[in-house]
Amino acid sequence: MVYDSSRLAVFMPVNSTGRVDAVFRRLTDVITLGLLNDGEQLPSEAELAGQMGVSTVTLREALMALRQQGLLETRRGRGGGSFVRIPSSPIAPDLSTRLRGYGTHELRDFGDHYMAIASAVAFLAAQRALPSDLAPLRRSLEEMAAAGSPASRGRLDGRFHIEIAAASQSARLAQDEISLQAELGSLLWTAHEQAEGREKLLTQHRDIVEAVASGNAEQAQHLAGHHVLDAIGHLIEVRLRDGEEEADGAEPDQ
Amino acid sequence: MAPNLISEPAVDAAVKRVHAIMSGVFDTVAKVRQATLDQVEAARRSGREPLAADLEGLRPLLFSELRPLLFSQLRGGIAGLGFIAAPGLLPDEPWFLEWWQPTPSGQPVQLIRDLDPASSAFYDYTHWDWYTGPSSGAERTICGPFVDYLCTDDYGFTFSVPVRVEGAFIGVAAADMLLRSFESAVAPELRRIPVTAFVVNSSGRVITSNTARWLAGTVFRGAPGVTTHPIGDLPLSLVTIAGRGRTSG
């Protein structure tokens, strides 16, 4: 069942090493993807630590990092606790800062990884999708066409790509798609839309859905792969422009 | 001459097994539906609409059904259980679910309640097949197998039934089951069938199979020599392919 149950998957025990990182990443993923709602209160630290199978110390460190990213707000006193904060725009300052933390080769590498996943899920989805898998994709296309703000389009774009991954019937690929989306998805699609224009982006999405719907696996794979490569190219351009601004603003001899 | 597979005992046993597992989950879901009705009707008898707190009354039942020992037949196969309200049913929580999942520690965990689709791209649950099936009149809906990317992070089913008060739809009682649980419960019977055999849903998606030629998640679009065996009144069937050993597929 799909909805709120995210909370459960999110709070399942973390058993890898680097527990603070793992907790931080998982919570960042779900918040930036909008799987938790803005203003939603997290369970108490003790409860959350228990559910995720980590110590309260580990959990606190992860929550601290989320606060620093502006994804969590803590209110003291009666009715206090930790509340989810969803950035209002995909290019909120914290995300732009995140982009600055990547070298262009790292963005290219992210694109390489994402292209591999996006092509593979589109290929498998074209072979395996049934009408019940296509219905959510078509709904997302319609909602994206109607969405008024870049932020809501970015969120729908993320959902759209996760729905294709789910249509592949591979839980692992869907998990990869989610973590890639969570890492840079909103920035990626926003940069893509700014460079190509909304209509062209919609057309690319429609073409991918039609290739999947018609069972043309090679075509779906090709389109989805290039969709990601185009987008990552635009994101790298944004990163380079951002770098120029940084350099322009710097003191000459510093 | 090809044997009449319908009368073959191994096939009958597999059909019965699949039916028993699926019916077992629906029996659990039916208990959730009844418990929900009890809560809603009690509230209305006292002259008010049900509130979110009333549905906490489901918890003793949900907890006992989620306790793995009671589900030894399914090896703890229920991965989530509860009630999802039709939007607006509860005056205090327009979008609501009372949903619990088992954990390795044995203590079920509840899911959050704030489901306003206005602030999230994901939560308008009225579009999902497990909701639209019951809300449009189906008595028993089996969704999947599908990638449950928000909940179990895994591949499985959702079973759902409508909850109605005097004919009016008020929500869905449902259960999740992972494919892994279903497969391990059915595998012994499938292996005893001497030919290629697999279970498909009504759309043709393969659920589990006794050969690597037909894998879970792929789509069965027909093949020569096929016999389709209905599984009671469930939207599933067992497919056998005569004249082929199961390893050769």
Interface residues (C-beta under 8 A of the other chain):
Chain A: M1 V2 Y3 D4 S5 S6 R7 L8 A9 F11 M12 P13 G34 L35 L36 N37 D38 G39 E40 Q51 I86 Q127 R128 L130 P131 S132 D133 P136 R139 S152 R155 L156 G158 R159 I162 A165 A166 S168 Q169 S170 A171 A174 Q175 I178
Chain B: G80 I84 L97 W99 Q101 T103 P104 V109 L111 I112 R113 D114 L115 D116 S119 S120 A121 F122 Y123 Y125 H127 W128 D129 W130 C143 P145 F146 V147 D148 Y149 L150 C151 T152 D153 D154 Y155 T158 A174 D176 S203 G204 R205 A216 G217 T218 V219
